[in-house]
Amino acid sequence: MLTKKYQAVRERSRILEDVLMQNKYAVYEEALAEELIPAMGCTEPIAIAYCAAVCREQLGAFPEQIEIWVSRNIIKNVKSVVVPNTNKMKGIEVACAAGVVAAHSERQLEVLAYINQEEKAEIKALAESGKINIHVSEEPDIFYIRIFLAAGGNNAEVTIRTDHTNVTCIKKNGATVLEKPIVPAEEEAKSLWRIEDVLDAARNMPLDNVKHLLKRQIDFNMAISKEGLTNDYGASIGKILLRRDPDSLRIRARASAAAGSDARMNGCELPVVITSGSGNQGITASVPVVVYAHALAAGEEKMLRAVLLSDLVTIYLKQGIGKLSAYCGAISAGCGAGAAIAFLYDCTDDQIEHAVENALAINSGIICDGAKSSCAAKIAMAVEGGLMGVDMSVAERNFAGGDGIVQNTADETIAAVGKIASQGMVETDKEIIDVMLGL
């Protein structure tokens, strides 16, 4: 029989071990809490609306003068997408006007969630008034929004950098109300992530602190997927794809993900849970995984761990790329979904790593030309790339190091893609934006 003293020592050891394991996974818990947040509408116009709402609240009055400075990548991602709750209007003027009228900054990326018909009319009038003057920012930030409002002799100015809700400066009548240091878009510590550790986290980390985040992501994103498959939005990529073979699990997974984007890019007022700053990535990382989990009768815990893996792989891939670039973000999420589906099929860690590498080799050339209806088609292709990567890995027919951009390990390949996207595609990004603007 164990003595009471020995039992107490063993219990303390068990508690210490639990604490150490919890700390081991803390970085992933923090990343998920930061990334898996609700948003209504495409996140770039919503970021403009959020910035405008903060500025309107600082001003304390309806503005008589409105000036907005945005980076070229913000222009790219706002130009062609419907701003929710605006009767299907598009553009920077609309996003800014919506934020000014809504003026509920506490809702952050759901700032436009509750707008009545009278406010919709106000948004239209302000957007078409000619009062909103748009300027292309000369700041080096890829993600940059600055809004200046003035009325009755008072003025306010708000700046957002690097991320959708990262307010770095607030001024009222020239006096600084808030100023945060400008930090790199991606924290250096995140570069220490490794695919081996991500897989360990997906298999073993306690779910208590993240289960609610994952369940919300599944509920929200499956709901907008269903909406896209039920009604007509944009080019209806999801519905078109499903007509090929509604009994095919592969087709259903791709169509369901695409349908969520169909709805989201074309004015659907349902929220999504985003990943890496993008609703399309949040949908791609979760919806096809859930479709496979249900079809395979995986059970709740295995489904949650699969979505967890998909999110973490997506976040890891995007760390080296950045929030906005010429590289289509859905590709990263498609790789995440592929890894998760391999997990659902009980693939080994080695097979999952190869699946990610294969998918990156297949689809890394897809460009980002802003948020719009065709994102749904790119999502469908991203998921297919992820699935093809799994098929290759299971068949032990993988791309080897030296095959094009493929390196000797999954981590090295991920780093190589990040370098290509964040550095090599800078000029490509500029040319895409010029083409979109007719320059």
MARMAR-466063 format. One record per residue (C-alpha): residue in one letter; x, y, z. Coordinates in steps of 0.25 Angstrom, whole numbers, padded with zeros to 4 digits, always signed. Layout:
N
aXYZ ...
END
This chain:
439
m+0000+0000+0000 l+0005+0014-0004 t+0008+0023+0008 k+0000+0036+0009 k+0013+0044+0007 y+0017+0036-0006 q+0003+0038-0011 a+0004+0053-0009 v+0018+0053-0016 r+0012+0045-0028 e+0000+0054-0029 r+0009+0067-0029 s+0017+0060-0040 r+0005+0058-0048 i+0000+0072-0047 l+0014+0077-0050 e+0014+0068-0063 d+0001+0074-0067 v+0005+0088-0065 l+0018+0085-0073 m+0010+0079-0084 q+0000+0091-0084 n+0012+0100-0086 k+0017+0092-0097 y+0005+0095-0105 a+0002+0109-0100 v+0008+0115-0113 y-0003+0107-0121 e-0014+0111-0112 e-0010+0126-0113 a-0009+0125-0128 l-0023+0119-0129 a-0029+0129-0119 e-0023+0140-0127 e-0026+0135-0141 l-0040+0128-0140 i-0049+0140-0138 p-0062+0143-0145 a-0064+0152-0156 m-0075+0157-0165 g-0071+0159-0179 c-0058+0160-0186 t-0048+0164-0175 e-0041+0175-0183 p-0053+0184-0185 i-0057+0180-0171 a-0044+0185-0166 i-0047+0199-0173 a-0061+0199-0167 y-0055+0196-0153 c-0044+0207-0155 a-0055+0217-0159 a-0064+0213-0147 v-0052+0215-0137 c-0050+0229-0144 r-0064+0233-0144 e-0065+0230-0129 q-0053+0238-0126 l-0058+0250-0134 g-0072+0249-0127 a-0080+0254-0139 f-0084+0251-0153 p-0072+0255-0162 e-0072+0266-0172 q-0059+0262-0177 i-0053+0248-0180 e-0039+0245-0184 i-0034+0230-0185 w-0021+0225-0189 v-0019+0210-0192 s-0008+0201-0197 r-0009+0195-0211 n-0012+0181-0205 i-0024+0187-0198 i-0029+0193-0211 k-0027+0179-0218 n-0035+0172-0207 v-0047+0182-0206 k-0049+0186-0220 s-0058+0174-0225 v-0064+0169-0213 v-0078+0172-0207 v-0078+0179-0194 p-0089+0172-0185 n-0101+0179-0181 t-0100+0190-0191 n-0110+0184-0202 k-0099+0178-0209 m-0090+0190-0212 k-0075+0189-0214 g-0063+0198-0212 i-0054+0206-0202 e-0064+0217-0201 v-0075+0207-0197 a-0067+0200-0187 c-0062+0214-0181 a-0077+0219-0181 a-0082+0207-0174 g-0072+0208-0163 v-0075+0223-0161 v-0090+0220-0160 a-0090+0207-0152 a-0079+0213-0142 h-0079+0201-0133 s-0064+0198-0132 e-0066+0188-0120 r-0071+0178-0130 q-0058+0178-0138 l-0059+0169-0150 e-0074+0168-0148 v-0075+0183-0148 l-0086+0183-0159 a-0094+0171-0153 y-0105+0180-0149 i-0110+0190-0159 n-0124+0194-0161 q-0131+0199-0174 e-0130+0214-0170 e-0115+0212-0168 k-0113+0205-0181 a-0119+0217-0188 e-0109+0226-0180 i-0097+0217-0185 k-0102+0218-0199 a-0103+0233-0199 l-0090+0235-0192 a-0082+0226-0201 e-0088+0233-0213 s-0087+0247-0208 g-0073+0250-0213 k-0068+0253-0198 i-0059+0241-0197 n-0045+0244-0203 i-0037+0232-0205 h-0021+0232-0206 v-0011+0222-0209 s-0002+0220-0197 e+0013+0223-0199 e+0016+0215-0186 p+0024+0202-0187 d+0013+0193-0180 i+0006+0183-0189 f-0006+0185-0180 y-0008+0199-0176 i-0021+0207-0174 r-0022+0222-0169 i-0035+0230-0168 f-0036+0244-0164 l-0050+0250-0161 a-0053+0265-0158 a-0066+0272-0154 g-0069+0285-0147 g-0055+0289-0145 n-0051+0276-0139 n-0043+0264-0145 a-0039+0250-0142 e-0029+0241-0149 v-0028+0225-0147 t-0017+0216-0153 i-0017+0201-0155 r-0004+0194-0159 t+0000+0179-0161 d-0014+0173-0157 h-0028+0175-0158 t-0031+0181-0144 n-0017+0185-0140 v-0020+0200-0137 t-0006+0206-0136 c-0009+0221-0135 i-0021+0229-0131 k-0021+0245-0131 k-0031+0255-0127 n-0029+0269-0132 g-0015+0266-0134 a-0012+0261-0120 t-0008+0246-0119 v-0018+0238-0112 l-0012+0224-0114 e+0002+0220-0121 k+0007+0206-0121 p+0021+0202-0126 i+0021+0197-0140 v+0025+0182-0140 p+0028+0173-0152 a+0015+0166-0157 e+0020+0152-0153 e+0027+0150-0139 e+0040+0144-0140 a+0037+0134-0130 k+0027+0128-0139 s+0038+0124-0149 l+0042+0113-0139 w+0029+0105-0142 r+0032+0091-0148 i+0023+0082-0155 e+0027+0071-0145 d+0022+0079-0133 v+0009+0083-0140 l+0006+0069-0142 d+0009+0066-0128 a+0000+0077-0123 a-0012+0072-0132 r-0010+0058-0127 n-0008+0061-0112 m-0010+0075-0107 p-0022+0076-0097 l-0035+0081-0104 d-0041+0088-0092 n-0036+0102-0096 v-0038+0102-0111 k-0051+0093-0112 h-0060+0105-0112 l-0052+0112-0123 l-0052+0099-0132 k-0067+0097-0130 r-0070+0111-0133 q-0062+0110-0146 i-0069+0097-0150 d-0083+0103-0147 f-0081+0116-0154 n-0074+0111-0166 m-0083+0099-0168 a-0095+0109-0168 i-0089+0118-0178 s-0086+0106-0187 k-0100+0101-0186 e-0105+0115-0190 g-0096+0115-0202 l-0101+0101-0206 t-0115+0105-0204 n-0116+0119-0211 d-0110+0126-0223 y-0097+0134-0220 g-0087+0139-0229 a-0083+0129-0239 s-0089+0117-0231 i-0076+0109-0232 g-0080+0100-0221 k-0093+0097-0227 i-0087+0095-0241 l-0076+0086-0235 l-0086+0077-0228 r-0094+0074-0241 r-0082+0066-0245 d-0085+0055-0235 p-0093+0058-0223 d-0089+0044-0217 s-0074+0046-0218 l-0068+0050-0204 r-0057+0057-0211 i-0066+0066-0219 r-0075+0069-0207 a-0063+0073-0199 r-0058+0082-0210 a-0072+0088-0213 s-0076+0090-0199 a-0063+0099-0197 a-0065+0106-0210 a-0080+0109-0206 g-0076+0116-0193 s-0067+0125-0201 d-0078+0127-0212 a-0087+0133-0201 r-0077+0140-0193 m-0071+0148-0206 n-0085+0152-0211 g-0092+0158-0199 c-0096+0147-0190 e-0098+0153-0176 l-0095+0140-0168 p-0082+0141-0160 v-0070+0132-0162 v-0058+0128-0153 i-0046+0133-0160 t-0032+0127-0160 s-0019+0135-0163 g-0028+0148-0165 s-0036+0141-0176 g-0050+0136-0176 n-0047+0128-0188 q-0036+0121-0182 g-0044+0119-0169 i-0054+0112-0178 t-0044+0104-0186 a-0037+0099-0174 s-0050+0094-0167 v-0061+0091-0176 p-0055+0080-0185 v-0049+0073-0172 v-0063+0073-0166 v-0069+0067-0178 y-0059+0056-0178 a-0060+0054-0163 h-0075+0052-0164 a-0074+0042-0176 l-0064+0034-0168 a-0071+0034-0155 a-0059+0039-0148 g-0066+0044-0136 e-0065+0058-0129 e-0051+0058-0123 k-0044+0052-0135 m-0052+0063-0144 l-0048+0074-0134 r-0033+0069-0135 a-0033+0069-0150 v-0039+0083-0151 l-0028+0087-0141 l-0017+0081-0149 s-0023+0088-0162 d-0023+0101-0155 l-0009+0100-0149 v-0003+0095-0162 t-0010+0107-0169 i-0005+0117-0159 y+0009+0111-0160 l+0009+0112-0175 k+0004+0127-0175 q+0015+0131-0164 g+0026+0132-0175 i+0016+0138-0186 g+0009+0149-0178 k-0005+0153-0177 l-0006+0159-0192 s+0003+0156-0204 a+0002+0151-0218 y+0001+0137-0213 c-0013+0131-0212 g-0016+0128-0197 a-0026+0117-0200 i-0014+0109-0204 s-0008+0109-0190 a-0022+0105-0185 g-0024+0094-0195 c-0011+0088-0190 g-0016+0089-0176 a-0029+0082-0180 g-0021+0071-0187 a-0012+0069-0175 a-0025+0068-0167 i-0032+0058-0176 a-0019+0049-0176 f-0020+0050-0161 l-0035+0045-0162 y-0030+0033-0170 d-0020+0030-0159 c-0008+0033-0167 t+0006+0034-0160 d+0013+0047-0157 d+0023+0044-0169 q+0011+0042-0179 i+0004+0055-0174 e+0017+0063-0176 h+0019+0057-0190 a+0004+0061-0193 v+0007+0075-0189 e+0020+0076-0198 n+0013+0069-0209 a+0001+0079-0208 l+0011+0091-0208 a+0018+0086-0220 i+0005+0085-0228 n-0002+0098-0225 s+0008+0108-0221 g+0007+0116-0234 i-0008+0121-0232 i-0008+0136-0231 c-0016+0145-0222 d-0024+0156-0230 g-0032+0161-0219 a-0045+0156-0212 k-0057+0153-0222 s-0065+0142-0227 s-0054+0134-0233 c-0048+0131-0220 a-0058+0120-0218 a-0052+0113-0231 k-0038+0115-0225 i-0042+0109-0212 a-0048+0097-0220 m-0034+0095-0226 a-0027+0097-0213 v-0035+0086-0207 e-0032+0077-0219 g-0018+0079-0218 g-0018+0075-0203 l-0025+0063-0206 m-0016+0059-0218 g-0004+0061-0208 v-0011+0051-0199 d-0013+0041-0210 m+0002+0042-0214 s+0006+0040-0200 v-0002+0028-0197 a+0003+0022-0210 e+0017+0025-0206 r+0019+0033-0219 n+0024+0047-0213 f+0031+0058-0219 a+0046+0058-0215 g+0055+0069-0210 g+0061+0075-0223 d+0048+0074-0230 g+0046+0089-0233 i+0043+0096-0221 v+0042+0084-0212 q+0053+0083-0202 n+0058+0071-0193 t+0048+0073-0182 a+0034+0078-0180 d+0039+0090-0172 e+0049+0094-0182 t+0039+0093-0193 i+0030+0102-0185 a+0041+0112-0183 a+0044+0112-0198 v+0030+0115-0201 g+0029+0126-0191 k+0042+0132-0197 i+0036+0131-0211 a+0023+0137-0207 s+0028+0149-0198 q+0040+0153-0206 g+0040+0147-0220 m+0025+0151-0223 v+0026+0165-0219 e+0027+0170-0233 t+0017+0160-0238 d+0008+0166-0227 k+0010+0180-0232 e+0007+0176-0247 i-0006+0169-0242 i-0011+0182-0236 d-0007+0190-0248 v-0015+0181-0257 m-0027+0181-0247 l-0027+0196-0247 g-0025+0198-0262 l-0011+0204-0260 
END
